[in-house]
Amino acid sequence: VPFDAPGWKCRVVRPMLAITRAEVLAFLQELGQDYREDRTNADLALTRNWLRHEALPLLRQRFPQATQTLCRLAQQSDEAQETLSQLATKLLEAAWVDSHIATVWLSVAAFRDQPRHLVRQAFVELWERQGWSMQRMSYDQWNQLASL
């Protein structure tokens, strides 16, 4: 997940998405390693915590395989995003005309007859390549840009 804020530029990796809390605690106990819990983890005002503590248990009651299904969906989404990014990079390279400092010239012809989601992702790739801030870009703005 790209993270862009003033003074920060990093990629957040969540490699433990499919690992349960019990598995992590058991592993740490085997190592004799203490663990620390962030005090915000119990704050249900935060969406991630509400989902984890309220919504997911309800889903698991009705659909016992919900966790595995969501993890599989996340993996499929990641694979699809990787393919989309590769195609968008090729599209961006085909459209690239020139660049100078904070300006990039692109050929509109390269975007003609391309699926909107691919054009939108090409602009995301452009922003990342140029190091431009994405903080203020919403889905609607990426869509408007793709419509140009």
PAFIKE-412630 format. One line per 5 residues: number of its first residue (from 1); their letters; for each residue y, x negated, z negated of N, C-alpha, C, CB. Coordinates in steps of 0.02 Angstrom, whole numbers, plus 50000, padded with zeros to 5 digits. Atoms other than C-alpha are relative to their C-alpha. Glycine has a CB too. Example, Ala and Ser with C-alpha at 12.3 -4.5 7.8 and 13.67 -1.06 7.14 Angstrom:
1) AS) 49941,49955,50000,49775,49385,49610,50060,49955,50000,50001,50050,49938; 49941,50042,50003,49947,49316,49643,50055,50039,49963,50023,49980,50071
//
This chain:
1) VPFDA) 49942,49958,50000,50000,50000,50000,50062,49955,50000,50000,50048,49939; 49940,50041,50000,50161,49915,50053,50049,50024,49946,50034,50002,50068; 49951,49985,50052,50292,49907,49915,50063,49961,50018,49974,49982,49928; 49938,50033,49980,50472,49869,49961,50056,50025,49956,50016,50013,50075; 49943,49984,50043,50613,49864,49835,50043,49938,49997,49977,50023,49929
6) PGWKC) 49956,50059,50003,50763,49751,49812,49969,49944,49959,50068,50019,49972; 50027,50058,50034,50698,49579,49767,49924,49997,49998,50025,49999,49931; 50073,49998,50001,50515,49628,49791,49973,50012,50070,49975,50055,49952; 50036,49987,49937,50400,49620,49940,49927,49982,49986,50030,49959,50060; 50070,50015,50014,50214,49636,49907,49956,50055,50029,49988,49993,49925
11) RVVRP) 50050,49951,49979,50056,49728,49955,49955,50013,49940,49958,49975,50063; 50040,49982,50058,49967,49821,49816,49929,50014,50025,50030,50062,49963; 50070,49991,49981,49778,49812,49827,49965,50035,49942,49966,49931,50017; 50036,49963,50052,49669,49934,49733,49925,49991,50011,50020,50075,50000; 50071,50012,49986,49497,49854,49742,49953,50036,49954,49986,49927,49997
16) MLAIT) 50045,49969,50049,49430,49948,49591,50002,50076,50003,50020,49977,49930; 49993,49928,49992,49460,50123,49658,49933,50036,49988,50026,50016,50069; 50065,49966,50005,49273,50163,49662,49962,49980,49937,49958,49984,50060; 50033,50022,50062,49234,50084,49492,50024,50044,49943,50015,49925,49985; 49981,49956,50055,49229,50197,49340,50026,49960,49941,49939,50042,49978
21) RAEVL) 49973,50030,50062,49317,50162,49176,49943,49973,49958,50041,50052,49960; 50058,50021,50040,49148,50153,49089,49971,49934,50027,49946,50055,50000; 50026,50062,49970,49089,50018,49211,50046,49941,49984,49993,50008,50077; 49952,50054,50016,49247,49916,49183,49994,49980,49927,50073,50022,50016; 50006,50015,50072,49233,49930,48994,49935,49964,49984,50006,50064,49959
26) AFLQE) 50065,50033,50012,49048,49882,48998,50002,49927,50024,49944,50039,50036; 49994,50067,49973,49087,49731,49107,50041,49956,49953,50032,50002,50070; 49958,50038,50046,49227,49674,48991,49964,49985,49935,50065,50038,49986; 50037,50011,50062,49114,49696,48840,49949,49944,50010,49965,50066,49977; 50048,50054,49985,48981,49585,48922,50034,49932,49999,49967,50012,50069
31) LGQDY) 49963,50063,49999,49114,49452,48946,50031,49982,49933,50054,50003,50052; 49967,50010,50064,49179,49473,48770,50076,50000,50008,49978,49934,49968; 49929,49998,49982,49349,49510,48847,50032,50063,49973,50009,49996,50077; 49962,49942,50022,49475,49624,48763,50032,50034,50061,50055,49980,49948; 49963,49965,49947,49563,49755,48867,50061,50032,49969,49956,50054,50035
36) REDRT) 49937,49970,50021,49734,49831,48858,50011,50063,50040,50059,49950,50008; 49985,49938,49965,49783,50007,48901,50075,50012,50000,49962,50061,49968; 49929,49985,49993,49956,50046,48966,50014,50066,49964,50021,50003,50076; 49984,49939,50039,50036,50173,48849,50021,50058,50045,50055,49987,49950; 49979,49945,49955,50099,50272,49001,49939,50037,50029,50043,49972,50057
41) NADLA) 50059,49968,49971,49918,50313,49051,49986,50070,49972,49940,49957,49987; 50011,49934,50031,49919,50464,48934,50056,50049,50016,49992,49993,49925; 49941,49958,49986,50086,50533,48997,49986,50047,50058,50062,49956,50015; 50018,49952,49948,50041,50692,49092,50060,50021,50043,49970,50062,49968; 49941,49987,49957,50219,50704,49160,49996,49958,50064,50065,49985,49962
46) LTRNW) 50009,50042,49941,50167,50565,49280,49944,50029,50042,49984,49926,49980; 50047,49966,49955,50076,50637,49431,49931,49967,49999,50027,49999,50070; 50065,50033,49998,49939,50504,49435,49958,50017,49938,50009,49924,50005; 50035,49984,50061,49895,50542,49254,49979,50073,49997,50043,49983,49939; 50018,49929,49998,49899,50730,49277,49939,50009,50044,50060,50043,50025
51) LRHEA) 50057,49995,49955,49781,50710,49424,49937,49974,49966,50013,49961,50065; 50058,50033,50032,49666,50593,49326,49973,50040,49941,50018,49930,49977; 50021,49968,50062,49663,50692,49163,49991,50076,50004,50050,49985,49946; 50004,49927,49995,49683,50872,49221,49965,50024,50064,50070,50030,49997; 50027,49974,49936,49646,50901,49406,49930,49975,50015,50047,49981,50057
56) LPLLR) 50066,50027,49983,49498,50784,49432,49944,50028,49956,50001,49924,49993; 50054,49969,50039,49398,50850,49283,49983,50072,50023,50020,50002,49926; 50013,49933,49974,49419,51027,49352,49961,49997,50066,50066,50038,50011; 50037,50009,49938,49362,50969,49524,49927,49981,49987,50034,49947,50044; 50068,50023,50016,49211,50881,49448,49957,50057,49971,50002,49942,49950
61) QRFPQ) 50038,49944,50028,49161,51040,49354,49973,50043,50057,50045,50044,49954; 50021,49956,49945,49154,51139,49516,49961,49961,50053,50061,50032,50032; 50030,50042,49949,49104,50995,49631,49979,49934,49968,50048,49988,50061; 50021,50059,50036,49001,50865,49537,50007,49934,50039,49928,50008,49979; 49994,50061,49959,49013,50741,49682,50072,49986,50022,49955,50006,50062
66) ATQTL) 49930,50006,49979,49203,50754,49693,50024,49928,50000,50044,50041,49955; 49977,50069,50004,49234,50574,49638,49974,49959,50058,49979,49968,49933; 50030,50038,49945,49113,50500,49764,50029,50023,50067,49924,50009,50000; 49972,49974,49937,49181,50614,49901,50071,49974,50010,49999,50076,49999; 49931,50025,49995,49361,50564,49864,50001,49925,50015,50039,50015,49935
71) CRLAQ) 50003,50072,49986,49314,50379,49863,49980,49988,50072,49950,49965,49952; 50021,50006,49930,49225,50400,50030,50058,50018,50047,49939,50045,50014; 49942,49979,49960,49377,50492,50100,50053,49946,50000,50029,50066,49973; 49951,50055,50004,49490,50351,50039,49979,49942,50044,50009,49977,49926; 50025,50054,49957,49380,50223,50126,50008,50017,50074,49926,49985,49985
76) QSDEA) 49992,49978,49930,49380,50324,50288,50073,49998,50020,49971,50070,50010; 49928,50001,49986,49568,50342,50277,50024,49928,50010,50039,50033,49943; 49982,50071,49995,49587,50154,50251,49978,49972,50068,49970,49960,49943; 50026,50024,49935,49478,50118,50404,50041,50029,50057,49926,50019,50007; 49960,49968,49947,49575,50243,50511,50070,49969,50003,50005,50076,49988
81) QETLS) 49933,50031,50002,49741,50168,50453,49999,49931,50030,50025,49997,49928; 50006,50068,49972,49681,49993,50498,49998,50003,50076,49938,49965,49972; 50004,49991,49927,49636,50052,50674,50067,50020,50028,49947,50052,50018; 49934,49978,49978,49802,50142,50691,50050,49942,49999,50025,50058,49956; 49955,50058,50005,49896,49986,50634,49988,49950,50057,49993,49965,49932
86) QLATK) 50016,50047,49945,49805,49877,50761,50026,50027,50067,49924,49988,50004; 49976,49969,49937,49844,49999,50903,50077,50000,50001,49973,50072,50007; 49927,49999,50003,50025,50014,50844,50029,49931,50012,50024,50027,49932; 49977,50069,49988,50045,49825,50843,49997,49983,50074,49956,49949,49960; 50006,50011,49928,49982,49817,51023,50055,50038,50038,49931,50022,50026
91) LLEAA) 49948,49960,49969,50103,49957,51071,50069,49967,49989,50001,50071,49971; 49937,50033,50015,50247,49868,50986,50008,49937,50042,50005,49982,49925; 49997,50060,49959,50206,49706,51076,50014,50017,50073,49935,49960,49994; 49988,49978,49931,50202,49800,51242,50072,50023,50010,49951,50056,50019; 49932,49974,49995,50372,49877,51204,50054,49947,49987,50010,50056,49950
96) WVDSH) 49952,50052,50020,50455,49716,51140,50035,49970,50060,49964,49945,49959; 49961,50031,49947,50596,49656,51251,50033,49937,49974,50053,50049,50027; 49964,50057,50028,50702,49542,51141,50021,50016,49929,50061,49981,50044; 49973,49989,50067,50770,49517,50967,50050,49945,49984,49943,50001,49947; 49949,50048,50022,50917,49432,50886,50023,50021,49930,50060,49997,50050
101) IATVW) 49982,49989,50070,50949,49421,50697,49973,50068,49977,50077,49996,49990; 50021,49935,50027,50943,49605,50640,49994,50054,50055,50048,50024,49946; 50004,49953,49944,50930,49684,50814,49937,49988,50040,50063,49994,50044; 50060,50005,49958,50775,49720,50916,50009,50048,50059,49935,50018,49959; 49998,49959,49939,50770,49784,51095,49928,50016,50019,50038,49964,50058
106) LSVAA) 50067,49976,49981,50619,49889,51144,50005,50039,50065,49969,50043,49944; 50004,49961,49939,50567,49965,51309,49975,50070,49983,49953,49966,50052; 50019,49930,50014,50563,50154,51295,49939,50020,50041,50059,50047,50017; 50056,49983,49956,50439,50161,51438,49932,49989,49967,50003,49959,50064; 50064,50014,50033,50302,50086,51329,49979,50056,49953,50005,49935,49961
111) FRDQP) 50016,49946,50047,50314,50234,51210,49986,50066,50034,50058,50008,49952; 50009,49938,49963,50308,50367,51345,49926,50019,50002,50028,49993,50072; 50069,49972,49998,50150,50475,51339,49954,49972,49946,49970,49985,50068; 50041,50023,50056,50091,50395,51176,50000,50053,49945,50027,49931,49973; 50001,49951,50055,50036,50503,51029,50055,49984,49949,49931,50001,49966
116) RHLVR) 49944,50008,50048,50178,50532,50905,49980,49957,49940,50023,50069,49976; 50020,50038,50059,50079,50462,50759,49993,49925,50016,49933,50026,49973; 50005,50070,49981,50050,50300,50856,50070,49970,50008,49960,49992,50065; 49931,50023,49992,50235,50284,50901,50032,49992,49931,50042,50049,50043; 49973,50003,50068,50282,50321,50721,49975,49938,49964,49981,50064,49960
121) QAFVE) 50029,50059,50033,50163,50186,50658,50027,49935,50032,49924,50002,50005; 49971,50059,49967,50234,50063,50787,50067,49984,49968,50007,50011,50076; 49935,50012,50032,50405,50086,50707,49990,49975,49928,50042,50064,50000; 50016,50026,50068,50329,50059,50533,49982,49926,50006,49942,50040,49967; 50019,50070,49989,50251,49898,50600,50062,49958,50015,49948,49995,50058
126) LWERQ) 49938,50036,49984,50421,49847,50671,50040,49985,49937,50042,50041,50050; 49962,50008,50062,50507,49876,50503,49968,49946,49957,50003,50067,49961; 50035,50050,50041,50373,49773,50414,50010,49930,50030,49925,50016,49995; 49993,50065,49967,50382,49632,50543,50070,49971,49990,49986,50007,50075; 49931,50023,50006,50571,49623,50529,50022,49991,49927,50046,50050,50034
131) GWSMQ) 49981,50005,50070,50571,49634,50339,50055,50049,49981,50021,49930,49984; 49949,49950,50015,50684,49787,50343,49976,50045,49944,50017,50042,50064; 50016,49957,50056,50689,49899,50191,49975,50068,50024,50060,50008,49954; 50027,49934,49983,50581,50054,50204,50012,50050,49944,49925,49995,50014; 49991,49960,50060,50636,50121,50037,50030,50069,50014,50043,49963,49950
136) RMSYD) 49966,49936,49986,50747,50256,50110,49970,50039,50058,50074,49987,50014; 50031,49966,49943,50635,50302,50256,49949,50051,49976,49967,49949,50048; 50047,49947,50017,50547,50469,50234,49957,50014,50061,50038,50064,49976; 50043,49980,49944,50409,50542,50341,50041,50034,50054,49944,50048,49975; 49958,49965,49951,50538,50655,50425,50042,49951,50040,50045,50051,49966
141) QWNQL) 49960,50049,49963,50646,50505,50469,49958,49958,50048,50036,49954,49951; 50045,50036,49954,50498,50409,50542,49984,50046,50060,49934,49978,49964; 50014,49952,49947,50459,50566,50642,50058,50007,50048,49983,50068,49971; 49939,49996,49958,50638,50581,50705,50007,49938,50044,50063,50009,49957; 49997,50063,49963,50635,50399,50757,49949,50001,50056,49987,49940,49953
146) ASL) 50052,49996,49948,50472,50427,50852,50019,50049,50055,49932,50021,49969; 49978,49950,49951,50553,50576,50940,50053,49973,50048,50028,50062,49964; 49948,50028,49956,50693,50469,51012,49970,49977,50065,50037,49942,49966
//
